[in-house]
Amino acid sequence: MFFSKITGKKEIIFTINSSTVTDDTVDRIFDADAVLKKIGINMQHVSCIKSKKFIKCLIENKFRLYNLQNDVLVYLAIVLKDGFLKSHMSCEDLLENKRELVKRHFLVA
């Protein structure tokens, strides 16, 4: 199973159960009737991202992430340039729209 889903009144929370995010995972998330609700994705188990669709959806702000591992957080912050990765510390922060991690900049020396 790629992910588990929890549906609320205004949001849908997905927990990705595999260590790699692929285009197939992104397709399955958007096939799950997640059109009008806010989408949150728990990235607790993810250690590798192999999906151009996932990066494109992040750029377009189609969903928000939380529980990111450090290496995935650094990778996304570098790939998305200018630190515009919107992510949260926990599910409660996502639901209440608090403690958002934004504007991270990394320099290569």
C-alpha positions, 0 to 999 in steps of 0.5 A: 500500500502506497499511502493511508488517508484520513479525511476531515471536514476541510482537509485530507491527510495522506501518510506515504508508507513507502520510502520513495515518492514516485509519479505513481504515488502522486497520481494515486493521491490526486485520484483520491477525490482530493480536489476541493480540500486542503491536502497534507502529506506526512513524509515521515517514512520518505527518504527519496523523491523520484518524481517530477510531478511531486516537485511540480505540485510543490511549486504550484502549492497543491499540497503541504508537507509535514514530518520531513526528514532532514535530508529530504528537507534539504534536498527540497529546499535546494531544488525549489530555490529561494526556500519557498518550500512550505512545510510544517512541524506536525499535523496539528500545525498543518491543520491550524496553519501554525509554525510553518517552515519557510525561507530556508537558504543554503549556500555551497562553500 
